[in-house]
């Protein structure tokens, strides 16, 4: 008896690489940001160490490689796991991390013209920065509008859910404001340079005002709701981001303003760099101690490694560049030493986060473990001392 051959079942299994990226969220771009800032912050330190420039260039090249790898992996994620990607957008604990994509593009682009030019040449660095700055700015402005909109109409977040992670999408335009002035001298004189400078100043304003709207909500949640869940405690360092980045931005406005805008305005940018930067940097140092105290407490209570540890890197790096800007515009040596001290802290934090991330990738705990972190991050905090 001869029977007709049955058709083979359609293969439904996804490629192994596609399966591996199912839990790869946008929070992974924080590793790119944290790596790039190590290079850019180190390039402007008041230290004459020959090996430092080479080391910074190597770290920048690493950040570029990480960015390309993550862009590829995230493209696979959207192609093969669109359900998970949409779930990330609708999750109030994950959606704000889409601001990290913009900041990763901007950070690597800014590093190209500061340290990457020593490896890929000035022309190649300029083209790369122009492309990444444009893409990062567009994505950052979109995230600054779309994510708060989704939080208002879809996420329905409660006040007790407020965390510093909410700052990520609104800080992205501030990164554009701080890195855009690096491109100003390369534009034709006149209207093009002035337009870019004032566009950066406008992004400085919109990001600063949005941050000022969100900070009271976050601080109020800390004061009335108690400490954050252990896994989210490192995100307290994210508050340093808009503080250090805005100080960096006004310093760079003052750097490029002479000859770009009329004399009264160029002098005004110089005044703003000091009168704004000094008090904001003072508050940043206060918050650094405040956040560090919370981290010490959380560590004693058993806080383990999570991808939130990357919050120790980029925000601290912006304070390094902010201190460097204040050193240039005040002439005070104390800001040089502050920049060096913060940079040492940055390198230690980056090395720690990078080591634990590499271990997690090798062991397989990451990125599959990132989904667990995301779910735990959304849970309300319970004080172990108050547990029955």
Residue pairs with C-beta under 8 A, 6 or more apart in sequence:
14 80
15 80
17 76
18 76
18 79
18 80
18 81
19 80
20 367
21 73
21 74
21 76
21 77
21 80
21 81
21 367
22 77
22 80
22 81
22 84
22 368
23 84
23 367
23 368
23 369
23 370
23 371
24 73
24 74
24 77
24 367
24 370
25 88
25 94
25 97
25 367
25 370
25 371
25 374
26 74
26 88
26 94
26 97
26 98
26 100
26 101
27 94
27 97
27 100
27 307
27 308
27 310
27 370
27 374
28 70
28 73
28 74
28 100
28 307
28 367
28 370
29 70
29 97
29 100
29 101
29 103
29 104
30 97
30 100
30 104
30 307
30 310
30 311
30 313
30 314
31 66
31 70
31 307
31 310
31 353
31 354
31 357
32 63
32 66
32 67
32 70
32 104
32 107
32 108
33 100
33 103
33 104
33 107
33 310
33 313
33 314
34 310
34 312
34 313
34 314
34 317
34 349
34 350
34 353
35 59
35 62
35 63
35 66
35 313
35 350
35 354
36 59
36 60
36 63
36 104
36 107
36 108
36 110
36 111
37 107
37 313
37 314
37 317
37 318
37 320
37 321
37 346
38 56
38 59
38 313
38 317
38 346
38 347
38 350
39 56
39 57
39 59
39 60
39 63
39 111
39 114
39 115
40 56
40 60
40 107
40 110
40 111
40 114
40 115
40 317
40 321
41 317
41 320
41 321
41 324
41 339
41 343
41 346
42 52
42 55
42 56
42 59
42 115
42 343
43 53
43 56
43 114
43 115
44 114
44 321
44 324
44 339
45 52
45 320
45 324
45 339
45 340
45 343
46 324
46 327
46 336
46 339
46 340
47 340
53 115
53 118
56 115
57 115
57 116
57 118
57 119
60 108
60 111
60 112
60 115
60 116
60 119
61 116
61 119
63 107
63 108
63 111
64 108
64 111
64 112
64 116
67 104
67 105
67 108
70 104
74 101
77 84
77 85
78 85
88 94
88 95
88 97
89 95
89 98
89 150
90 150
90 154
90 155
91 155
91 374
91 378
92 151
92 155
92 157
92 161
92 378
93 161
93 165
93 374
93 375
93 377
93 378
94 374
95 147
95 150
95 151
95 155
96 147
96 151
96 165
96 166
96 167
96 168
96 169
97 165
97 168
98 139
98 143
98 146
98 147
98 168
98 169
99 140
99 143
99 144
99 147
99 168
99 169
99 170
99 171
99 172
100 168
101 139
101 143
102 136
102 137
102 139
102 140
102 143
102 172
102 175
102 176
103 136
103 140
103 168
103 171
103 172
103 175
103 314
104 136
105 132
105 133
105 135
105 136
105 139
106 132
106 133
106 136
106 137
106 140
106 172
106 175
106 176
106 179
107 175
107 179
107 314
108 132
109 128
109 129
109 130
109 131
109 132
109 133
109 136
109 179
110 129
110 133
110 178
110 179
110 182
112 120
112 124
112 125
112 126
112 128
112 129
112 132
113 125
113 126
113 129
113 182
113 183
114 182
116 125
116 128
117 124
117 125
117 126
120 128
126 183
126 186
129 182
129 183
130 183
133 176
133 179
133 180
133 183
136 172
136 175
136 176
137 173
137 176
137 180
137 203
139 172
140 169
140 172
140 173
140 175
140 176
141 172
141 173
141 176
141 203
143 169
143 172
144 169
144 170
144 172
144 173
144 206
144 207
144 210
146 169
147 169
148 169
148 170
148 210
151 157
151 166
159 217
159 220
159 221
160 221
160 225
160 380
161 221
161 378
162 217
162 218
162 220
162 221
163 218
163 221
163 228
163 232
163 235
163 377
164 218
164 235
164 236
164 237
164 238
164 239
164 311
165 232
165 235
165 238
165 377
166 214
166 217
166 218
167 211
167 214
167 215
167 218
167 238
167 239
167 241
167 242
168 238
170 207
170 210
170 211
170 214
170 242
171 207
171 211
171 238
171 241
171 242
171 245
172 207
173 203
173 204
173 206
173 207
174 203
174 204
174 207
174 208
174 211
174 241
174 242
174 245
174 246
174 249
175 245
176 200
176 203
177 200
177 201
177 203
177 204
177 207
177 245
177 246
177 249
178 200
178 245
178 246
178 248
178 249
178 252
178 318
178 321
180 196
180 197
180 199
180 200
180 203
181 196
181 197
181 200
181 249
181 252
181 253
181 255
181 256
182 252
183 196
184 193
184 196
184 197
184 256
184 260
185 193
185 256
187 193
187 196
189 259
193 256
193 260
194 260
194 261
197 253
197 256
197 257
197 260
197 261
198 261
200 249
200 253
201 253
204 246
204 249
204 250
204 253
207 242
207 246
208 242
208 246
211 242
215 239
218 239
222 228
225 381
226 381
226 383
227 233
227 294
227 297
227 298
227 381
227 383
228 235
228 236
228 294
228 381
229 376
229 377
229 379
229 380
229 381
230 298
230 301
230 302
230 303
230 304
231 303
231 306
231 308
231 373
231 376
231 377
232 308
232 377
233 294
233 295
233 297
233 298
233 303
233 308
234 295
234 306
234 308
234 309
234 311
234 312
235 308
235 311
236 287
236 290
236 291
236 294
236 295
236 311
237 288
237 291
237 295
237 311
237 312
237 315
237 316
238 311
238 315
239 287
239 291
239 315
240 284
240 287
240 288
240 291
240 315
240 316
240 318
240 319
241 314
241 315
241 318
243 280
243 281
243 283
243 284
243 287
243 318
243 319
243 322
244 281
244 284
244 315
244 316
244 317
244 318
244 319
244 320
244 321
244 322
245 318
245 321
245 322
246 276
246 280
246 322
247 276
247 277
247 280
247 281
247 284
247 318
247 319
247 322
247 323
247 325
247 326
248 318
248 321
248 322
248 324
248 325
250 269
250 272
250 273
250 276
250 277
250 325
251 273
251 277
251 322
251 324
251 325
251 326
251 328
251 329
252 325
253 269
253 272
253 273
254 266
254 269
254 270
254 272
254 273
254 329
255 325
255 328
257 265
257 266
257 269
257 270
258 266
259 266
260 266
261 269
270 329
273 325
273 326
273 329
274 326
274 329
274 330
277 322
277 325
277 326
277 329
278 326
278 330
280 322
281 319
281 322
281 323
281 326
284 319
284 322
285 319
288 316
288 319
295 303
301 384
305 356
305 360
306 373
307 357
307 366
307 370
307 373
308 373
308 377
309 349
309 352
309 353
309 356
310 353
310 357
312 349
312 350
312 352
312 353
313 346
313 349
313 350
313 353
316 342
316 345
316 346
316 349
317 346
319 342
320 339
320 342
320 343
320 346
323 335
323 336
323 338
323 339
323 342
324 335
324 336
324 339
326 332
326 335
327 333
327 335
327 336
327 338
327 339
357 366
359 365
360 366
360 369
361 367
